[in-house]
Amino acid sequence: MPIRQRIAPCLWFDDQAEEAISLQINFETQAEADYYWKKLSAGGDAKAQQCGWLKDKFGVSWQVVPAALQEMMIDPDARKSARVMNALLQMKKLDIDALKRAYVG
């Protein structure tokens, strides 16, 4: 099984790079998601946002997502990926079991 990178830069530059920095953390289990979410939301002005996004106390945006999400989103059965997207849009911190339930219908 290939090793998946857990933290990967995902940079978006419209105007100012300092305001656009974002990172992504891929998790395999809900326990991993909970761990990273707790660490990143600790202290200061951390703020949970839609679709697994979280702005930490330094203003850096992180997306904490299940590694399996990409596979669910590119499934040839458009109904499966649509259900996952609908579930995803309702969440702040992502729930891997709820996403899997949406995927299987």
VOGU-3710 file (C-alpha; in Angstrom, 3 decimals, decimal comma):
1> mpirqriapc> 0,000/0,000/0,000  1,492/3,379/-0,976  2,221/5,906/1,752  -0,105/8,887/1,498  1,135/12,308/2,347  -0,752/13,589/5,387  -0,032/17,293/5,064  0,276/18,953/1,679  0,416/22,641/0,773  -2,537/23,905/-1,209
11> lwfddqaeea> -1,714/27,515/-2,061  -4,068/30,019/-3,661  -2,788/33,441/-4,678  -5,291/36,066/-5,757  -3,685/39,174/-4,337  -1,602/38,620/-1,218  0,166/35,320/-0,598  0,214/35,774/3,186  -3,576/35,813/3,284  -3,941/32,898/0,888
21> islqinfetq> -1,886/30,157/2,552  -3,813/26,920/3,087  -2,799/23,378/3,914  -4,529/20,029/3,647  -4,338/17,117/6,076  -5,494/13,712/4,825  -6,711/11,247/7,418  -7,566/7,558/7,353  -9,634/7,306/10,555  -12,025/9,567/12,422
31> aeadyywkkl> -9,646/9,452/15,396  -6,951/11,067/13,222  -9,402/13,733/12,058  -10,433/14,471/15,629  -6,780/14,713/16,712  -5,798/17,208/13,995  -9,039/19,194/14,370  -8,468/19,538/18,124  -4,830/20,615/17,694  -5,580/23,132/14,956
41> saggdakaqq> -8,593/24,654/16,696  -6,804/25,126/20,031  -6,489/28,645/21,366  -6,949/32,066/19,892  -9,377/32,843/17,127  -9,588/29,401/15,487  -12,745/29,063/13,395  -14,410/26,006/11,844  -15,611/26,486/8,290  -17,611/24,498/5,755
51> cgwlkdkfgv> -16,317/21,315/4,072  -13,596/20,433/6,558  -11,907/23,837/6,493  -10,533/25,296/9,698  -8,722/28,573/10,218  -6,200/28,230/13,053  -5,245/30,856/15,628  -2,616/32,235/13,226  -5,123/32,706/10,405  -3,797/29,774/8,351
61> swqvvpaalq> -6,523/27,746/6,640  -6,404/23,953/6,850  -8,643/21,384/5,235  -8,871/18,143/7,218  -10,243/15,532/4,798  -10,509/11,758/4,596  -8,054/10,231/2,142  -10,970/8,275/0,630  -12,884/11,449/-0,282  -11,204/11,825/-3,661
71> emmidpdark> -12,167/8,295/-4,642  -15,764/8,898/-3,570  -15,929/12,151/-5,528  -14,650/10,705/-8,808  -16,809/7,572/-8,799  -18,276/6,875/-12,264  -21,716/6,712/-10,635  -22,597/10,408/-10,473  -25,361/9,716/-7,945  -22,797/8,473/-5,417
81> sarvmnallq> -20,537/11,497/-5,782  -23,544/13,851/-5,663  -24,698/12,308/-2,372  -21,200/12,686/-0,947  -21,024/16,323/-2,071  -24,420/17,072/-0,508  -23,287/15,513/2,785  -19,947/17,331/2,617  -21,605/20,713/2,162  -23,550/20,216/5,407
91> mkkldidalk> -20,417/19,603/7,511  -17,725/21,672/9,104  -15,561/18,974/10,725  -15,869/16,021/8,360  -17,412/12,782/9,570  -15,915/9,890/7,597  -18,728/7,469/8,521  -21,421/9,927/7,407  -19,587/10,476/4,104  -19,329/6,717/3,555
101> rayvg> -23,039/6,285/4,330  -23,874/8,986/1,781  -21,610/7,276/-0,741  -23,333/3,880/-0,480  -26,755/5,477/-0,371
//
